[in-house]
Amino acid sequence: MNEQKQAELTLGERRYLERVREAQSEGVSLKQYYLAHGLSLRMLSRVQRQLSDKGPREGCAKVYDSASNACEAEGADYP
């Protein structure tokens, strides 16, 4: 992702995308990653909504789409 596009993301959004990549590299769902690391599922949901409202971003669309799909499959468990 280029620097200008990355600058448009909030700190929380950038951390979210890092965590998506980490969960993928560990071979676990994003929800499992958040639970294993003691992270807030509410914050996960909030950041996903923020990114969804902003629309796709160059360079992170593939990561975001795969994370979004994984979370929707498990969405019933979200607070």
Biopython code that builds the backbone (N, CA, C, O; Angstrom):
import numpy as np
from Bio.PDB.StructureBuilder import StructureBuilder

atoms = [
    (1, "MET", "N", (0.865, -1.166, 0.000)),
    (1, "MET", "CA", (0.000, 0.000, 0.000)),
    (1, "MET", "C", (0.907, 1.223, 0.000)),
    (1, "MET", "O", (1.888, 1.266, 0.743)),
    (2, "ASN", "N", (0.595, 2.201, -0.812)),
    (2, "ASN", "CA", (1.470, 3.368, -0.858)),
    (2, "ASN", "C", (1.295, 4.215, 0.402)),
    (2, "ASN", "O", (0.313, 4.069, 1.130)),
    (3, "GLU", "N", (2.263, 5.102, 0.650)),
    (3, "GLU", "CA", (2.283, 5.866, 1.899)),
    (3, "GLU", "C", (1.064, 6.760, 2.055)),
    (3, "GLU", "O", (0.548, 6.918, 3.162)),
    (4, "GLN", "N", (0.596, 7.350, 0.951)),
    (4, "GLN", "CA", (-0.572, 8.231, 1.034)),
    (4, "GLN", "C", (-1.805, 7.448, 1.464)),
    (4, "GLN", "O", (-2.548, 7.887, 2.341)),
    (5, "LYS", "N", (-2.025, 6.288, 0.847)),
    (5, "LYS", "CA", (-3.182, 5.474, 1.206)),
    (5, "LYS", "C", (-3.063, 4.988, 2.644)),
    (5, "LYS", "O", (-4.052, 4.971, 3.376)),
    (6, "GLN", "N", (-1.849, 4.589, 3.058)),
    (6, "GLN", "CA", (-1.662, 4.104, 4.416)),
    (6, "GLN", "C", (-1.914, 5.219, 5.422)),
    (6, "GLN", "O", (-2.448, 4.972, 6.503)),
    (7, "ALA", "N", (-1.535, 6.436, 5.072)),
    (7, "ALA", "CA", (-1.748, 7.571, 5.959)),
    (7, "ALA", "C", (-3.237, 7.848, 6.158)),
    (7, "ALA", "O", (-3.631, 8.407, 7.181)),
    (8, "GLU", "N", (-4.063, 7.464, 5.191)),
    (8, "GLU", "CA", (-5.498, 7.689, 5.300)),
    (8, "GLU", "C", (-6.142, 6.731, 6.302)),
    (8, "GLU", "O", (-7.254, 6.978, 6.767)),
    (9, "LEU", "N", (-5.460, 5.655, 6.634)),
    (9, "LEU", "CA", (-5.994, 4.695, 7.589)),
    (9, "LEU", "C", (-5.670, 5.146, 9.003)),
    (9, "LEU", "O", (-4.598, 5.696, 9.254)),
    (10, "THR", "N", (-6.593, 4.915, 9.923)),
    (10, "THR", "CA", (-6.335, 5.229, 11.326)),
    (10, "THR", "C", (-5.363, 4.207, 11.889)),
    (10, "THR", "O", (-5.108, 3.176, 11.266)),
    (11, "LEU", "N", (-4.828, 4.485, 13.050)),
    (11, "LEU", "CA", (-3.929, 3.551, 13.714)),
    (11, "LEU", "C", (-4.638, 2.213, 13.951)),
    (11, "LEU", "O", (-4.060, 1.151, 13.722)),
    (12, "GLY", "N", (-5.876, 2.272, 14.405)),
    (12, "GLY", "CA", (-6.649, 1.060, 14.632)),
    (12, "GLY", "C", (-6.849, 0.240, 13.370)),
    (12, "GLY", "O", (-6.789, -0.989, 13.403)),
    (13, "GLU", "N", (-7.087, 0.925, 12.254)),
    (13, "GLU", "CA", (-7.269, 0.233, 10.979)),
    (13, "GLU", "C", (-5.975, -0.418, 10.514)),
    (13, "GLU", "O", (-5.989, -1.532, 9.991)),
    (14, "ARG", "N", (-4.848, 0.281, 10.703)),
    (14, "ARG", "CA", (-3.557, -0.303, 10.330)),
    (14, "ARG", "C", (-3.242, -1.515, 11.198)),
    (14, "ARG", "O", (-2.750, -2.526, 10.695)),
    (15, "ARG", "N", (-3.518, -1.424, 12.491)),
    (15, "ARG", "CA", (-3.294, -2.571, 13.384)),
    (15, "ARG", "C", (-4.190, -3.739, 12.990)),
    (15, "ARG", "O", (-3.757, -4.891, 12.995)),
    (16, "TYR", "N", (-5.425, -3.442, 12.655)),
    (16, "TYR", "CA", (-6.355, -4.483, 12.218)),
    (16, "TYR", "C", (-5.790, -5.236, 11.015)),
    (16, "TYR", "O", (-5.792, -6.467, 10.995)),
    (17, "LEU", "N", (-5.307, -4.500, 10.016)),
    (17, "LEU", "CA", (-4.766, -5.139, 8.817)),
    (17, "LEU", "C", (-3.518, -5.964, 9.135)),
    (17, "LEU", "O", (-3.301, -7.019, 8.539)),
    (18, "GLU", "N", (-2.696, -5.483, 10.077)),
    (18, "GLU", "CA", (-1.542, -6.270, 10.514)),
    (18, "GLU", "C", (-2.007, -7.579, 11.159)),
    (18, "GLU", "O", (-1.434, -8.642, 10.922)),
    (19, "ARG", "N", (-3.048, -7.478, 11.970)),
    (19, "ARG", "CA", (-3.561, -8.670, 12.655)),
    (19, "ARG", "C", (-4.199, -9.649, 11.681)),
    (19, "ARG", "O", (-4.125, -10.862, 11.881)),
    (20, "VAL", "N", (-4.815, -9.140, 10.641)),
    (20, "VAL", "CA", (-5.368, -10.012, 9.601)),
    (20, "VAL", "C", (-4.242, -10.826, 8.985)),
    (20, "VAL", "O", (-4.355, -12.040, 8.815)),
    (21, "ARG", "N", (-3.157, -10.142, 8.654)),
    (21, "ARG", "CA", (-2.011, -10.838, 8.048)),
    (21, "ARG", "C", (-1.411, -11.860, 9.015)),
    (21, "ARG", "O", (-1.050, -12.965, 8.609)),
    (22, "GLU", "N", (-1.307, -11.493, 10.282)),
    (22, "GLU", "CA", (-0.756, -12.415, 11.282)),
    (22, "GLU", "C", (-1.649, -13.644, 11.441)),
    (22, "GLU", "O", (-1.155, -14.770, 11.515)),
    (23, "ALA", "N", (-2.961, -13.426, 11.493)),
    (23, "ALA", "CA", (-3.894, -14.552, 11.618)),
    (23, "ALA", "C", (-3.772, -15.473, 10.410)),
    (23, "ALA", "O", (-3.777, -16.696, 10.551)),
    (24, "GLN", "N", (-3.662, -14.884, 9.222)),
    (24, "GLN", "CA", (-3.509, -15.691, 8.015)),
    (24, "GLN", "C", (-2.214, -16.497, 8.060)),
    (24, "GLN", "O", (-2.200, -17.667, 7.677)),
    (25, "SER", "N", (-1.131, -15.884, 8.523)),
    (25, "SER", "CA", (0.154, -16.595, 8.572)),
    (25, "SER", "C", (0.127, -17.703, 9.624)),
    (25, "SER", "O", (0.832, -18.703, 9.489)),
    (26, "GLU", "N", (-0.685, -17.531, 10.671)),
    (26, "GLU", "CA", (-0.830, -18.563, 11.700)),
    (26, "GLU", "C", (-1.839, -19.630, 11.289)),
    (26, "GLU", "O", (-1.934, -20.678, 11.929)),
    (27, "GLY", "N", (-2.583, -19.368, 10.236)),
    (27, "GLY", "CA", (-3.562, -20.335, 9.754)),
    (27, "GLY", "C", (-4.803, -20.435, 10.621)),
    (27, "GLY", "O", (-5.426, -21.493, 10.704)),
    (28, "VAL", "N", (-5.167, -19.325, 11.271)),
    (28, "VAL", "CA", (-6.362, -19.303, 12.123)),
    (28, "VAL", "C", (-7.304, -18.219, 11.627)),
    (28, "VAL", "O", (-6.896, -17.314, 10.899)),
    (29, "SER", "N", (-8.567, -18.317, 12.027)),
    (29, "SER", "CA", (-9.526, -17.280, 11.667)),
    (29, "SER", "C", (-9.201, -16.010, 12.451)),
    (29, "SER", "O", (-8.506, -16.058, 13.466)),
    (30, "LEU", "N", (-9.698, -14.905, 11.983)),
    (30, "LEU", "CA", (-9.462, -13.638, 12.661)),
    (30, "LEU", "C", (-10.078, -13.658, 14.058)),
    (30, "LEU", "O", (-9.492, -13.138, 15.007)),
    (31, "LYS", "N", (-11.236, -14.248, 14.177)),
    (31, "LYS", "CA", (-11.885, -14.346, 15.490)),
    (31, "LYS", "C", (-11.022, -15.168, 16.444)),
    (31, "LYS", "O", (-10.827, -14.776, 17.595)),
    (32, "GLN", "N", (-10.508, -16.295, 15.982)),
    (32, "GLN", "CA", (-9.644, -17.120, 16.822)),
    (32, "GLN", "C", (-8.396, -16.340, 17.236)),
    (32, "GLN", "O", (-7.961, -16.423, 18.385)),
    (33, "TYR", "N", (-7.830, -15.592, 16.313)),
    (33, "TYR", "CA", (-6.646, -14.783, 16.605)),
    (33, "TYR", "C", (-6.963, -13.761, 17.691)),
    (33, "TYR", "O", (-6.215, -13.634, 18.660)),
    (34, "TYR", "N", (-8.060, -13.039, 17.538)),
    (34, "TYR", "CA", (-8.440, -12.018, 18.525)),
    (34, "TYR", "C", (-8.668, -12.655, 19.896)),
    (34, "TYR", "O", (-8.214, -12.113, 20.904)),
    (35, "LEU", "N", (-9.350, -13.777, 19.951)),
    (35, "LEU", "CA", (-9.594, -14.441, 21.229)),
    (35, "LEU", "C", (-8.293, -14.931, 21.859)),
    (35, "LEU", "O", (-8.087, -14.768, 23.062)),
    (36, "ALA", "N", (-7.423, -15.524, 21.063)),
    (36, "ALA", "CA", (-6.159, -16.066, 21.572)),
    (36, "ALA", "C", (-5.244, -14.970, 22.117)),
    (36, "ALA", "O", (-4.448, -15.213, 23.024)),
    (37, "HIS", "N", (-5.362, -13.760, 21.560)),
    (37, "HIS", "CA", (-4.500, -12.659, 21.978)),
    (37, "HIS", "C", (-5.200, -11.690, 22.928)),
    (37, "HIS", "O", (-4.667, -10.623, 23.232)),
    (38, "GLY", "N", (-6.390, -12.059, 23.395)),
    (38, "GLY", "CA", (-7.106, -11.228, 24.356)),
    (38, "GLY", "C", (-7.569, -9.898, 23.800)),
    (38, "GLY", "O", (-7.679, -8.918, 24.536)),
    (39, "LEU", "N", (-7.840, -9.858, 22.506)),
    (39, "LEU", "CA", (-8.273, -8.621, 21.855)),
    (39, "LEU", "C", (-9.796, -8.539, 21.833)),
    (39, "LEU", "O", (-10.485, -9.557, 21.897)),
    (40, "SER", "N", (-10.301, -7.333, 21.744)),
    (40, "SER", "CA", (-11.732, -7.073, 21.797)),
    (40, "SER", "C", (-12.447, -7.403, 20.484)),
    (40, "SER", "O", (-12.099, -6.884, 19.424)),
    (41, "LEU", "N", (-13.444, -8.268, 20.575)),
    (41, "LEU", "CA", (-14.255, -8.573, 19.400)),
    (41, "LEU", "C", (-15.121, -7.377, 19.006)),
    (41, "LEU", "O", (-15.458, -7.211, 17.834)),
    (42, "ARG", "N", (-15.474, -6.557, 19.972)),
    (42, "ARG", "CA", (-16.220, -5.336, 19.650)),
    (42, "ARG", "C", (-15.372, -4.397, 18.798)),
    (42, "ARG", "O", (-15.857, -3.795, 17.840)),
    (43, "MET", "N", (-14.100, -4.283, 19.163)),
    (43, "MET", "CA", (-13.204, -3.427, 18.390)),
    (43, "MET", "C", (-13.002, -4.005, 16.989)),
    (43, "MET", "O", (-12.941, -3.260, 16.011)),
    (44, "LEU", "N", (-12.900, -5.315, 16.893)),
    (44, "LEU", "CA", (-12.790, -5.978, 15.596)),
    (44, "LEU", "C", (-13.972, -5.584, 14.720)),
    (44, "LEU", "O", (-13.797, -5.190, 13.567)),
    (45, "SER", "N", (-15.160, -5.692, 15.267)),
    (45, "SER", "CA", (-16.370, -5.355, 14.520)),
    (45, "SER", "C", (-16.394, -3.875, 14.133)),
    (45, "SER", "O", (-16.768, -3.522, 13.014)),
    (46, "ARG", "N", (-15.998, -3.031, 15.056)),
    (46, "ARG", "CA", (-16.008, -1.585, 14.811)),
    (46, "ARG", "C", (-15.045, -1.216, 13.680)),
    (46, "ARG", "O", (-15.400, -0.445, 12.788)),
    (47, "VAL", "N", (-13.836, -1.764, 13.717)),
    (47, "VAL", "CA", (-12.847, -1.438, 12.695)),
    (47, "VAL", "C", (-13.276, -1.994, 11.344)),
    (47, "VAL", "O", (-13.069, -1.349, 10.316)),
    (48, "GLN", "N", (-13.869, -3.179, 11.333)),
    (48, "GLN", "CA", (-14.366, -3.735, 10.072)),
    (48, "GLN", "C", (-15.425, -2.813, 9.463)),
    (48, "GLN", "O", (-15.431, -2.583, 8.254)),
    (49, "ARG", "N", (-16.317, -2.287, 10.302)),
    (49, "ARG", "CA", (-17.337, -1.352, 9.818)),
    (49, "ARG", "C", (-16.699, -0.085, 9.263)),
    (49, "ARG", "O", (-17.102, 0.410, 8.210)),
    (50, "GLN", "N", (-15.693, 0.443, 9.979)),
    (50, "GLN", "CA", (-15.015, 1.657, 9.515)),
    (50, "GLN", "C", (-14.398, 1.430, 8.139)),
    (50, "GLN", "O", (-14.557, 2.256, 7.240)),
    (51, "LEU", "N", (-13.704, 0.326, 7.978)),
    (51, "LEU", "CA", (-13.069, 0.038, 6.695)),
    (51, "LEU", "C", (-14.106, -0.190, 5.605)),
    (51, "LEU", "O", (-13.918, 0.227, 4.462)),
    (52, "SER", "N", (-15.185, -0.843, 5.955)),
    (52, "SER", "CA", (-16.252, -1.088, 4.990)),
    (52, "SER", "C", (-16.862, 0.235, 4.530)),
    (52, "SER", "O", (-17.144, 0.412, 3.345)),
    (53, "ASP", "N", (-17.063, 1.158, 5.464)),
    (53, "ASP", "CA", (-17.622, 2.463, 5.125)),
    (53, "ASP", "C", (-16.689, 3.263, 4.217)),
    (53, "ASP", "O", (-17.147, 4.029, 3.370)),
    (54, "LYS", "N", (-15.380, 3.083, 4.398)),
    (54, "LYS", "CA", (-14.407, 3.798, 3.579)),
    (54, "LYS", "C", (-14.288, 3.201, 2.187)),
    (54, "LYS", "O", (-13.858, 3.879, 1.254)),
    (55, "GLY", "N", (-14.663, 1.947, 2.041)),
    (55, "GLY", "CA", (-14.551, 1.290, 0.749)),
    (55, "GLY", "C", (-13.194, 0.641, 0.590)),
    (55, "GLY", "O", (-12.318, 0.803, 1.440)),
    (56, "PRO", "N", (-13.016, -0.099, -0.501)),
    (56, "PRO", "CA", (-11.763, -0.816, -0.712)),
    (56, "PRO", "C", (-10.585, 0.129, -0.898)),
    (56, "PRO", "O", (-10.725, 1.222, -1.446)),
    (57, "ARG", "N", (-9.437, -0.306, -0.437)),
    (57, "ARG", "CA", (-8.196, 0.445, -0.580)),
    (57, "ARG", "C", (-7.223, -0.365, -1.415)),
    (57, "ARG", "O", (-7.146, -1.588, -1.298)),
    (58, "GLU", "N", (-6.487, 0.334, -2.252)),
    (58, "GLU", "CA", (-5.467, -0.309, -3.073)),
    (58, "GLU", "C", (-4.433, -0.962, -2.164)),
    (58, "GLU", "O", (-3.941, -0.338, -1.224)),
    (59, "GLY", "N", (-4.110, -2.210, -2.446)),
    (59, "GLY", "CA", (-3.080, -2.893, -1.689)),
    (59, "GLY", "C", (-3.579, -3.675, -0.496)),
    (59, "GLY", "O", (-2.904, -4.602, -0.045)),
    (60, "CYS", "N", (-4.746, -3.327, 0.032)),
    (60, "CYS", "CA", (-5.234, -4.074, 1.186)),
    (60, "CYS", "C", (-6.576, -4.722, 0.895)),
    (60, "CYS", "O", (-7.129, -5.398, 1.763)),
    (61, "ALA", "N", (-7.104, -4.537, -0.286)),
    (61, "ALA", "CA", (-8.417, -5.091, -0.608)),
    (61, "ALA", "C", (-8.437, -6.600, -0.476)),
    (61, "ALA", "O", (-9.395, -7.153, 0.062)),
    (62, "LYS", "N", (-7.400, -7.285, -0.954)),
    (62, "LYS", "CA", (-7.369, -8.738, -0.876)),
    (62, "LYS", "C", (-7.358, -9.198, 0.581)),
    (62, "LYS", "O", (-8.093, -10.114, 0.949)),
    (63, "VAL", "N", (-6.530, -8.571, 1.403)),
    (63, "VAL", "CA", (-6.460, -8.930, 2.818)),
    (63, "VAL", "C", (-7.789, -8.643, 3.488)),
    (63, "VAL", "O", (-8.311, -9.484, 4.220)),
    (64, "TYR", "N", (-8.343, -7.463, 3.245)),
    (64, "TYR", "CA", (-9.597, -7.083, 3.868)),
    (64, "TYR", "C", (-10.725, -8.008, 3.443)),
    (64, "TYR", "O", (-11.517, -8.432, 4.285)),
    (65, "ASP", "N", (-10.819, -8.331, 2.161)),
    (65, "ASP", "CA", (-11.886, -9.203, 1.687)),
    (65, "ASP", "C", (-11.823, -10.566, 2.350)),
    (65, "ASP", "O", (-12.854, -11.090, 2.773)),
    (66, "SER", "N", (-10.637, -11.151, 2.451)),
    (66, "SER", "CA", (-10.539, -12.478, 3.056)),
    (66, "SER", "C", (-10.865, -12.414, 4.538)),
    (66, "SER", "O", (-11.484, -13.337, 5.067)),
    (67, "ALA", "N", (-10.468, -11.357, 5.217)),
    (67, "ALA", "CA", (-10.787, -11.221, 6.637)),
    (67, "ALA", "C", (-12.277, -11.000, 6.832)),
    (67, "ALA", "O", (-12.886, -11.569, 7.738)),
    (68, "SER", "N", (-12.850, -10.181, 5.988)),
    (68, "SER", "CA", (-14.266, -9.888, 6.065)),
    (68, "SER", "C", (-15.099, -11.148, 5.881)),
    (68, "SER", "O", (-16.055, -11.377, 6.623)),
    (69, "ASN", "N", (-14.743, -11.959, 4.901)),
    (69, "ASN", "CA", (-15.474, -13.196, 4.668)),
    (69, "ASN", "C", (-15.357, -14.148, 5.845)),
    (69, "ASN", "O", (-16.339, -14.784, 6.227)),
    (70, "ALA", "N", (-14.178, -14.254, 6.419)),
    (70, "ALA", "CA", (-13.979, -15.153, 7.554)),
    (70, "ALA", "C", (-14.812, -14.691, 8.740)),
    (70, "ALA", "O", (-15.391, -15.510, 9.454)),
    (71, "CYS", "N", (-14.872, -13.397, 8.948)),
    (71, "CYS", "CA", (-15.614, -12.883, 10.098)),
    (71, "CYS", "C", (-17.121, -13.014, 9.904)),
    (71, "CYS", "O", (-17.850, -13.287, 10.858)),
    (72, "GLU", "N", (-17.584, -12.821, 8.684)),
    (72, "GLU", "CA", (-19.012, -12.959, 8.441)),
    (72, "GLU", "C", (-19.477, -14.388, 8.702)),
    (72, "GLU", "O", (-20.601, -14.607, 9.154)),
    (73, "ALA", "N", (-18.618, -15.350, 8.420)),
    (73, "ALA", "CA", (-18.985, -16.748, 8.631)),
    (73, "ALA", "C", (-19.160, -17.041, 10.107)),
    (73, "ALA", "O", (-19.910, -17.945, 10.475)),
    (74, "GLU", "N", (-18.475, -16.285, 10.962)),
    (74, "GLU", "CA", (-18.556, -16.529, 12.389)),
    (74, "GLU", "C", (-19.295, -15.386, 13.097)),
    (74, "GLU", "O", (-19.275, -15.304, 14.325)),
    (75, "GLY", "N", (-19.932, -14.522, 12.342)),
    (75, "GLY", "CA", (-20.532, -13.308, 12.873)),
    (75, "GLY", "C", (-21.554, -13.505, 13.976)),
    (75, "GLY", "O", (-21.772, -12.595, 14.775)),
    (76, "ALA", "N", (-22.178, -14.655, 14.041)),
    (76, "ALA", "CA", (-23.222, -14.870, 15.047)),
    (76, "ALA", "C", (-22.667, -14.822, 16.463)),
    (76, "ALA", "O", (-23.416, -14.572, 17.407)),
    (77, "ASP", "N", (-21.365, -15.056, 16.629)),
    (77, "ASP", "CA", (-20.763, -15.076, 17.938)),
    (77, "ASP", "C", (-20.302, -13.706, 18.409)),
    (77, "ASP", "O", (-19.805, -13.579, 19.528)),
    (78, "TYR", "N", (-20.452, -12.685, 17.590)),
    (78, "TYR", "CA", (-19.980, -11.361, 17.951)),
    (78, "TYR", "C", (-20.964, -10.695, 18.900)),
    (78, "TYR", "O", (-22.177, -10.890, 18.813)),
    (79, "PRO", "N", (-20.395, -9.888, 19.827)),
    (79, "PRO", "CA", (-21.281, -9.184, 20.793)),
    (79, "PRO", "C", (-22.152, -8.147, 20.118)),
    (79, "PRO", "O", (-22.943, -7.478, 20.784)),
]
sb = StructureBuilder()
sb.init_structure("model")
sb.init_model(0)
sb.init_chain("A")
sb.init_seg("    ")
for serial, (resi, resn, name, xyz) in enumerate(atoms, 1):
    if name == "N":
        sb.init_residue(resn, " ", resi, " ")
    sb.init_atom(name, np.array(xyz, "f"), 0.0, 1.0, " ", f" {name:<3s}", serial, name[0])
structure = sb.get_structure()
